Amino acid sequence: MTRDDMTLVRDFAATRSEAAFAALVHRHIGLVHAAAVRQVGDAHLAEEVTQAVFLILARKAAGLGPKTVLPAWLYRTTRYTAADALKTRRRRQAREQEAYMQSTLNPTDPDAAWRQLAPLLDDALAELGETDRAALVLRYFENQTVGEIAGALRLTESAAQKRLTRALEKLRAICVKRGVTLTATAIAGAVTANAVQAAPAGLALTVTAAAAKGAVVAASVTALVNGTIKTIAMTTIQKTMIAATLVAAVGTGIFEARQVSQLREQNQTLQQQQAPLTEQLTKLQAENEHLSNQVIAAKDSQVLPKAQFSELLKLRGEVTQLREQLRGLPVTRVALLKQKLEQMPDKKIPELQFLTEKDWAAAAWDADLETDDGVREALSKLRETAENTFLNEMLKAALKRYIAANDGVLPTDLLQLKPYFNTQVDDAMLQRYKLLQTGKPIEDEPVVEKVVWADEDYDSNHQITISGASGGRFNRVQGMIDSAARAFVKANNGQRPSEPAQIVPYLKKPIDAAIVQKYLNKITTDSLNN
């Protein structure tokens, strides 16, 4: 067969015979496509990989030697092509995600930020403390320097700058809570450019005349003046007395409303701080459950008046909505994935230290972090990215430096590469891989491959040559379910399984019914018949 394959290859190389190439494709497309499907896990992408492999064969046909074992050559080329396809897809997804996030956080229209911000700016500022509000007004409304603000607030310049930064971040968090997701920089720029506008001509003269000379003003203006003065005149003692009266009247209602206010503040903090994010989310869920129980108790005992009870229910609904919004934030998803990894220390690998925040975000972006299966899939994606970075960018470069320094000869042990890395690596990391060649490297043949897996069911395979790479993730749980489903179809006259119990007898080991159902829902009729 090998001779027949290479005869066809030589015929095609010499005459560009379409019949010869068609025979090669017909003979080997099953091998190439099946390998592509396993390695990329996507039918459409696998078709693209298959097409690419045979295009590569067409271009390299003239250079293949007579001893070439074509099926092995095609298989190896499929692995290289699949690895490149996965890398390209990851980069595209990362770019799409980054573009989406940038479009969300930074409107392209210069006036768009102000159009979003203007309707809620003043209410948002009102939620800040007096000193925070004063700092922002002086800086972005009055365009004062940090030194001038420090003098006005009786702070050092360093303290004034910190106050400004914190106040702006608090303002941003309030905006996010109300649905406007602008960066702090965008908010500062929009306020500086638009918050203070020139007053109508003549208004300054009118105001001056009324205030300084006692000129007659409209009755509505007088009413506004009187009402505002009464509000300002309300002393701290009066406010305290009113608050005490309300506490006596509604008791539990005030206590629960205060809890809701605290929950709102915790949500703001969660959006500002990544490190303790998951812990605070758990606390928020517990407190919201506690609030639910208290509201139910209040309803049963009819402690609160109807209007106050309705307001509590409304506030509780807002807390639930905020919690759901919080769970969807990219920073929250990353924090949750990191927490899950801490709970599965056996799934860690040393190469994870080379991941960027974008790598974490890409793994968490659309992952199912509520189930063990989904978390292990996401961690597999993380490890694959880290291993690709280590092998393709770091170890390959170290190999080339070693070869250049040692007369073109490969090391006899990967530990000999340690001095040739730009970044310090330890023995444990290198011991996860195996050196496949020694002496002069054979081009296009694997030099290093991965030999240690963190998760036997959700992981990835990797090999590198001096100039290329191959490999990809695998999900053996999904593979077992797919195989069991095909066995069921064969044993039941083509009937498609729809429930986990139907394929249990065909599974090699017990798998949770929910996971089985998840993958049964993904199986296509075509894949069942292959």
Steps between C-alpha positions, in 0.01 A plus 500: 500500500784733580647448153158557339455821703834638397444402136187714506691780673775488233240496221333805645829681556613434144179560305260666750270206431159573649411130495811408699433763764132407520601141569727612784226713651242223473739252658609710800237767568335286768824481698568873471148616578454270799830615648402863440163455674665345805759771527292814438163378629305702244352357179532818293858566612588134438387537137728802462792306651435209262500728198822664618679167548434391143597841368829458685540157341446653155767762562756261652437201273815556294718508814378177662755221493426151366515349850234734636214317673221719377232419764751579777606817321137608460426424864796704622407786266144487634630544854708801402212654306248438779732661755538807279124515445435490875760766562344724232153446645618586851662818376188597306278433803734705718491787249121479474465496876738792540320694227167431668627611839657813353180587315310459825739697718615766257240639259650592163287813470670776708160632608358155577655487847340830597162397359508192723634683803304827501157363608638341817808709584344722763311220674819293502701788651232537766571145617862587578625630831541875536881501474503265198239714325691820578823355361334401171321833460819697559702285259265430213243780525730782612818364337708565811844346552569231756689757705199735505270212594734398780485854638121517480453163671786552745686192379851431381538482121562126523184450707302722263612296200401175671166653596437599137589154370274323752213743445517458123499121536199520734321715241582245231362218715173689554473549124560130437227417750263714292597338173767740367829311463756772437860500616609748764708678235200530268287642781766755595539611139127526438437702816795734437387569143127530554395548862544879502351693209478873434187653657252698287599859434362737758422236761792606718371860506150383595629281781722777629216751495268268691752402762684825554238764420176331602348503152157334460509132397232251395285336768625157400855610570397630839332168584815314404709724721275452800475125463873456464573714803267283707683189382839646584371613840419145604759433768675177584291475816175525301617232257591275792156549658326417173713190454419387855129548433521291184686225682230490766227491234629236262761313705608209289441693176776751571736225604439309176524813288839567658602146406398569140710818501795302630451241228505774237829631638645149497406466132686822424805371686484168316522679167806696613703223660589179326696315766224451763224498239385140531503500879283812510265355238442200726432734791256698287308184414478400864383844610245516220362164615486636854315806370252278316421312819449823690271643234290183507487517878399866484221417255370216715499710816363810319750715691545749215245726337416399142687789335818435699480127437467566124808720512694221673396253233614747234837543670540126532432466128772755429746299708414184305547685171834643612616158606417353159678788324801448723521129419525585129791744532820371336702584811253299711520200269880506509498524880256209521716287267805576714305399808400172334864432414597553865243236590663257252873528578572176311392678179774764530816492288814716537449653154189688619735772623547607136130579445387857447175651625373479141568124505297465820219712355492292180471176701226638726312694229238240403590219740242311704636573847200355682584134435804283559507405132494863388770606746731216397447594135594862577808393698601277209484804272717695745760225516505463122569872459773493765665191350487649150668814631769301677572260214456720193642825632746403772623142473532513121711816527718339770550195276618715212744686727637170632543357148675817383739482796570125468595440135145431386443213744196454723534456878478152650275624783254790507649618829809603300286776344452693825784749439358577155158627615447875525264433792596279792336157486518223757558127469137415572389691193750336264428153639148522361648460150710237322788546255434282193824556305870536571791589275424702188129593494287347223294776344121461520535215750380554860778603737308544825162374615291539812490185718327612823132596518325683786157358413467163327160588351533873421844594373707544183782339303800696374804438279747738344751473219786742452270722295143391568251371754202268521244383749179613658250451777301183561187423700488125566168530685336643190677237289365216716148641479526537123622138465225369728238692301626351173493151656141562608403609147659189352326270747159664461446517124611860463296640791662813646550501880330788681543408867812411703351170617491374141877503456609405854558133398740618229713731716847382603462657843222678698440863400264745667162504325502881463834486316373219276191704413714807427706317239206303360342836416812595301519183290396539137330233292796493261749430778284214630504333158879526449 
